[in-house]
């Protein structure tokens, strides 16, 4: 009986030729198929094989073949169909698991509330006419402000309180890794002191932006180590022996706009928002409670002259857009002059590229604090899309919770998946320094399309095409508003490339310093046993990882710098071309003005002459005879 796709359910995650077909694997698990011994259909007697049929045929000499090993096994149609059926079912199962997002419906409900809030805000900003239009519209309830309960749920969905947002903890054992997801308060209370027995490295990832909360977290983490010693990588950097890197990632531009709108509308210090603000502050105090975070936060607020207001603590959940030129430092006192909320221009010329039409390119700092006892704390923005492939738009549209665990989109999720079943077994050095370098090099080359077989246009290639398109638009005929828009696109693209170059230069500085340190450290290290043979699955060394990342970053930097120079030259040429066009238009306008002046002079001279000639040329002979009637006058 041939194996039909409809009758096939699934195969085991490690299917062997002797395993029965019909066992169901876990979602997303890989399926290994032995192509030399494909699974057979269950039930029924085996039919005569093709090889036996060939053996029964005579040769040219009339003799029958007796040695079956000398005859190649011809392909069997049934076997091939069975193999394709198994692979097709495997692919369908993986696709279903890959795109499944159980939290998307929850996001859609919150978006409906946000749209109602936007319509209410639009009616309020429209003055009397806007309020009247909203009241007498077909559905006036759609322009009403949502209730405080709905708004509180909306805010906490996008901006969870510091005590409620999720911290991810990964423990790397010798042969496996385990991941935990706990609240920040639980992490600070129970996971900072020491790692469990048998754990080589504990990695704590706190998705927090640069604010007073992140300062509390890293300070409590360093104090929990109860030692002032640094790791080997911290030697020579006594003042601040910790490494940071600026990351570039993508987020759906609608999601970015949603977060900004929620903050802009609900964080205003207006009477209508006072009740909601009080509820959020009360919720924040309840979640933090009397934990060590609350005590440290209270001390820092008093020291910096700040208040532990809800919006002050969560506003850095909105990442910096690409052209945000802030120093991204945590300071006390008043708000920064420039911050992600007050910067209104978030348009990017990258949107004109078909592959990136929905992506908002963002930048964020990632701080890493490592201790000699094998503990690593990473503080940075929530997970976004760093890997580029054909499913880029699908990853952008995923909910935040689904994207956090998507190893095809996020660097942090990929690193856990990478060492989930091997732990530190394949690490050349089972230390926190090695994993930190692995993390830094992975962030340094992102966003990239290497892991997915270059199935999507690279970021640098996309900017090449954007710049080329802008250069072609220089020769369009002058149109008033279109020319202004073109100049803005030139300046915006120039700002974007400038910021990307600044980020890449910072990465190059970090990587070159790491390479120099690792080369010196390797020169002073004891010689390795010449008979040592690394295992086939062993990871690259720390130095090899850095040397792998440097050429990739250097290539990106060179391309962006060349594009920036080309764009600046093109911008100057654009201004010169538009200046020439303006001069030509001015000459045409001047000639038109002269013609109008002559016409005006002629009109001034001949208009009174025309009046007098018409006046004196009137026929008044009929008015001399008073016996004629008025009707006769008009008839004549």
Secondary structure, DSSP 8 states (H G I E B T S, - for coil): ----GGG-----TT--TTS-TT----TT------SSS----SSS-----HHHHHHTSB-TTS-B---GGGS-----HHHHHHHHHHHHHHHHHHHHHHH--TTHHHHHHHHHHHHHHHHHHHHHHTHHHHHHHHHTSTTGGGGS---HHHHHHHHHHHS--TTTSEEEEEEE-SS-EEEEEEEHHHHHHHSSS---TT-SEEEEEEE--SSHHHHHHHHHHHHHT------GGGTT--S---EEEEEEEEEEHHHHHHHHHHHHHHSS--GGGHHHHHHHHHHHHHHHTTSHHHHHHHHHHHHHT----HHHHHGGGS-EETT---------SS--SS-TTT------GGGGSGGGTTEEEEEEEEEEEE-TTSEEEEEE----B-B-STTHHHHHTS-HHHHHT-TTT-HHHHHHHHTTTTTTTT-SS-SHHHHHHHHHHHHHT-SBSTTTTS-S--HHHHHHHHHHHHHHHTTS---HHHHHHHHHHHHHHHHHHHHHHHHHHHHHHHHHHHHHHHHHHHHHS----TT----TT----HHHHHHHHHHHHHHHHHHHHHHHHHHHHHHHHHHHHHHHHHHHHHHHHHHHHHHHHHHHHHHHHHHHHHHHHHHHT---GGGS-TTS-HHHHHH-
